[in-house]
Amino acid sequence: MTLVLHGYQYSVYVRIVRMVLAEKGVAYERAEVNPFAPDLPDAYLAMHPFRRVPVLVHGQFVLYETGAITRYVDETFPGPRLQPVAPRERARMTQIISIIDSYAYWPMVRQVFSHSVFRPRLGESADAAEIHKGLAGAARALRVLEQLAPGGNFLVGTELSLADLHLAPMLAYFSAAAEARGILAANPKLSAWWEAMQRRESLAATDPGLPKRPISD
């Protein structure tokens, strides 16, 4: 069956799924969808009524919501297991993913990265107040993750899990902002984890890059 991942090149959630697919060694096709476009095709809205990304289509099976997609990929395809078997480790993985989505994504990506890095690359105005609020929110979220992290190369147990692959794309964006680097350095276990994650081929292979700076007049 054909596997197609619909999503936006610069979406961290699309990159999460791409990293999972890479770690599992699963071949797939990509279909670019910009959720910020005002005229999303009706065919896409039929798959995702909330106008977001990603969407995974496996034959006739259509699935959205990143957490559902990554679990489906892990449980459907061969390759290394990305979810712990032990109930407590599995629960910790789920907890960490929930913390990332609920408390880390918005300040790290939509506030700090977007206003410090992404918007300027597009020639758009940035809001210093949003960066300031994002740094505070990110610092709090990373402190909590630092407390939960066991130390070492993985966020849960002794093997790679969906928790690692969920945080890595967001931290890649966050750390691209100069203002963010001191916050990461203040969390030594996360800093060591990030150094290890940056060596994974799946992170390099899914790097979306940054938009080209507009040519000034």
Secondary structure as GFF3:
##gff-version 3
##sequence-region A 1 217
A	DSSP	beta_strand	3	7	.	.	.	ID=ss1
A	DSSP	alpha_helix	12	24	.	.	.	ID=ss2
A	DSSP	beta_strand	29	32	.	.	.	ID=ss3
A	DSSP	alpha_helix	42	47	.	.	.	ID=ss4
A	DSSP	beta_strand	55	58	.	.	.	ID=ss5
A	DSSP	beta_strand	61	64	.	.	.	ID=ss6
A	DSSP	alpha_helix	66	76	.	.	.	ID=ss7
A	DSSP	alpha_helix	87	99	.	.	.	ID=ss8
A	DSSP	pi_helix	100	104	.	.	.	ID=ss9
A	DSSP	alpha_helix	105	105	.	.	.	ID=ss10
A	DSSP	pi_helix	106	118	.	.	.	ID=ss11
A	DSSP	alpha_helix	119	121	.	.	.	ID=ss12
A	DSSP	alpha_helix	128	148	.	.	.	ID=ss13
A	DSSP	alpha_helix	162	174	.	.	.	ID=ss14
A	DSSP	three_ten_helix	178	180	.	.	.	ID=ss15
A	DSSP	alpha_helix	181	185	.	.	.	ID=ss16
A	DSSP	alpha_helix	188	197	.	.	.	ID=ss17
A	DSSP	alpha_helix	201	205	.	.	.	ID=ss18
###
